[in-house]
Amino acid sequence: MIPVLVAHGTRAPEGIVMIGELAERVGSVLAQPVRVAFVDVLGPSPAEVLAAEAGSGRPAVLVPAFLARGYHVRVDVPTHVAASGHPDVTLTPALGPDPRVAAVVAARLIESGWRAGDSVILAAAGSSDPAARNDLIQATEMLSALIDSPVELAFAATGGPRVSEAVACLRSRRAGRVVVASYLLADGLFQRRLHDAGADLVTKPLGTHPGIARIVADRFITAQPPISVR
């Protein structure tokens, strides 16, 4: 199997490093290297990675490192697969919504200093895709159930409310701390926007948490016949 982790792409060096570290952690679970491809901003693209292996005779598995369905998952990645010429490619679902991802968000909240009574905002990049919006709503509901507290959904880029608007709205409605739970995989522009939104606490991105590496590894494992892992 040729495992390929497909991310969005970012100009932020720290974001690129975080995706590389996630791939290394997944590779340690699979006991083999994991390739990284990007659908935007930088390369290599999924089509380039797959084309280079088209004659290898080995099947490839692509895991989209996205927390919801959207244009990149539904259109961009399949287009890259079709253009690559690789004859045997399995494309797995996006990473979310998933109860295990919600559990990682809850763990990030706890390590940030969140406590019962704080107002919580789940902050995603955002999408104009209805399926992605539904996925994000499900993720919000999962997190709310885990922490037994209301959680509001807001966006760093596409759609509303924006995170800064949600923070201001919560402050106008009630006293107490406002905590932003990052629903982003890696550092970069969107994570910086969360820190600029005026919240009392902002959690770390999800990608460096060991639980995310395990979820990604499981995607690769279940997409293929049983393979040896350590």
C-alpha positions, 0 to 999 in steps of 0.5 A, a space after each residue: 500500500 502507498 499511504 498518502 495524506 492529503 491536506 489543504 496546504 498553507 503558506 505558514 511554515 509552522 502549518 507545513 511542519 505540523 502536517 509533516 509531523 502528523 504524517 510521521 506519527 501516522 507512519 510510525 503506526 503503519 510502520 511505513 512512510 506516509 506521503 503528503 500531498 496538498 490540494 492548494 497553495 503548494 505541492 506536490 499535488 495528489 495527482 503528482 504523488 499518484 502519477 509517480 507511483 502509477 507503474 509501481 503495481 502497488 495500490 494507493 490509499 488517500 486520506 483527506 486531512 479535512 474535518 468535514 466534507 466540502 469542495 476539496 474532498 468531494 471534487 478536488 481530490 477525486 479530480 486529482 485521482 482521475 488525472 493521475 493515471 494510477 490504476 488502483 486508488 482508494 479514497 477514504 472519507 474525511 476525518 470528521 465528523 467523528 466522535 473520536 475527533 470530538 474527543 480530541 477537541 474536548 481534550 484540547 479544551 481541558 488542557 487549555 484550562 477550560 472549566 464548566 461554566 465557560 462559554 464555548 465556541 467551536 471554530 472551523 475554517 468554514 465552507 459554503 458547501 451544505 454537506 460540510 456545514 451539516 458535518 460541522 453542525 454534527 461536530 458541534 453537537 458531539 462536542 456539546 454532548 461530551 462536555 455537557 454544555 452548549 457549544 456554538 459554531 463559528 467560522 474563521 473564513 467562510 460563512 457566519 457567524 465569524 469567530 470574532 462576532 460569536 465571541 462578542 455576542 457571547 460577551 454581550 449575553 452573559 458574563 464569564 469566560 469565552 473559550 474558542 475550541 479550534 477545529 483546525 488541523 494545523 497552525 496558520 492564518 486561520 488559527 491566528 484569526 482565532 487568537 485575534 477574536 478576543 476570547 479568553 482561551 484558544 485551544 491548540 490545533 488538533 493535528 499534533 494530538 496523538 488521537 488524530 494520528 490514530 484516527 488517520 492510521 485507522 483510515 488507512 488500515 480499514 481501507 485495505 486488507 489487514 496490514 501489519 502495524 506496531 
